[in-house]
Amino acid sequence: MKLDLGSLELGVATAATQIEGGEADTNWHRWAAEGRIKDGSTPERAADHWQRVDEDVALLKELGIGHYRMGLEWARIEPQEGVFDQIAIAHYRDELTKLRAAGIAPLVTLHHFNNPWWLEKQGAWVGRGAITSYLAYVKRVVLELKDLVSEWITINEPNVYATQGYVFGDWPPGEKSLTKAMAVMSHLAEAHIRAFGLIHAISPSARVGVAHHLRVFDPANRYSPVDLAGARTMENLFQSALLDAMSYGRFRLPLRGSPSVKPGCYYDFTGVNYYTRSWVRGGVQGTRPGVPVNDLGWEIYPRGLRRVLRAVNKLYPGPIYVTENGTADASDAFRPRYIYDHLAAIAHSGVNVERYYHWCFTDNWEWIEGEEPRFGLVDLDYETGTRRVKESGKMVADIIAAGGVTDEAYARWVEPAAKGSATYVAPVKVPKRHPKPPRG
Ligand code: FCB
């Protein structure tokens, strides 16, 4: 065996807005309707998963995939404030029932970037009202689905939601206000903490966690105090402060907790979404020159996953799930190697990671990037909805069946694969020493 994965279990990850297709009144549906998506697409087509649940469950089963991360579209479930749609709830019950019948364990995300429009109109997560609205939705959903779901992700990537929408302004609502971004992060953190208690009150044995977007921040010049300070500050603002707040109820500046939130332990597992590293020069983050990148220009840096896992394991002991990891590779030329390298990073991390969910199952609607980037293990023909398993998908099926990467699989899929996209250039040697992640 080239790579033994021990007890690590593999699955695939998706999100409602990115695969379901159809209409829903949300911030992202409106943002897309205004023509703000790079390729002019909207989430109304996506992978048409809403209509193709049977086909997709059958395909998951065929590939031997035993873990499926899926999202719920809040706006479908609660199209108007306080009004719940039993047909949408029944649809999700049906999907979950089919998954379970196929022997596939669901991990369900309650909030993944998208808000119902009625919430967005109220200012979304800038105000505290969103916490109350979210908890009412969570309560209803958990009461309705608790017999079918035992694992919940309360919030997906609160840092990405807050920074893209409120710092860079590329995502809805397109604002550029650090103050608002910090309010949004603080409210999302509090919402998680309260949902953690609420879900356990309804479903005591459930496992609840957050899917955190974690990246590595490295100084361009590790001897430059400016670069070092820049990397540390960004890491704290973007992820470390939030991890502490959401895991332990410990809010530190620039986040602000409410007096009613007490320090405690608010996770049953830590979800890690890992994609890339930020290269920080002065106060500006970018991509390290000359490194392998994916189709979106994101550095492919598997060692970063090992570093992130070790840091998380030290500060937040307990089960760890890699809740997302994957790459935009339209040609499927380097994805097999990407997968191998990241699984190897997990296996060699010395950290006991329970799950690895590959992003994404089929190609999907990729937010502001639209339909262009191809993240799937399964190719999607957007015109016809036809699914076709890619070589990387076949490789993942083989890894699951074998419990690791066999010598044959390595020779068939990994060896011939490239290390990055057409822009690939041999990586510069990575410095051995890195600043320690700040402690909470
Ligand atoms: C993550 C998101 C996910 C997907 C991947 C590529 O940040 O959680 O929805 O867009 O990136």
Residues whose N, C-alpha, C, O or C-beta is under 5 A from the ligand:
A	BS01	FCB	A15 E157
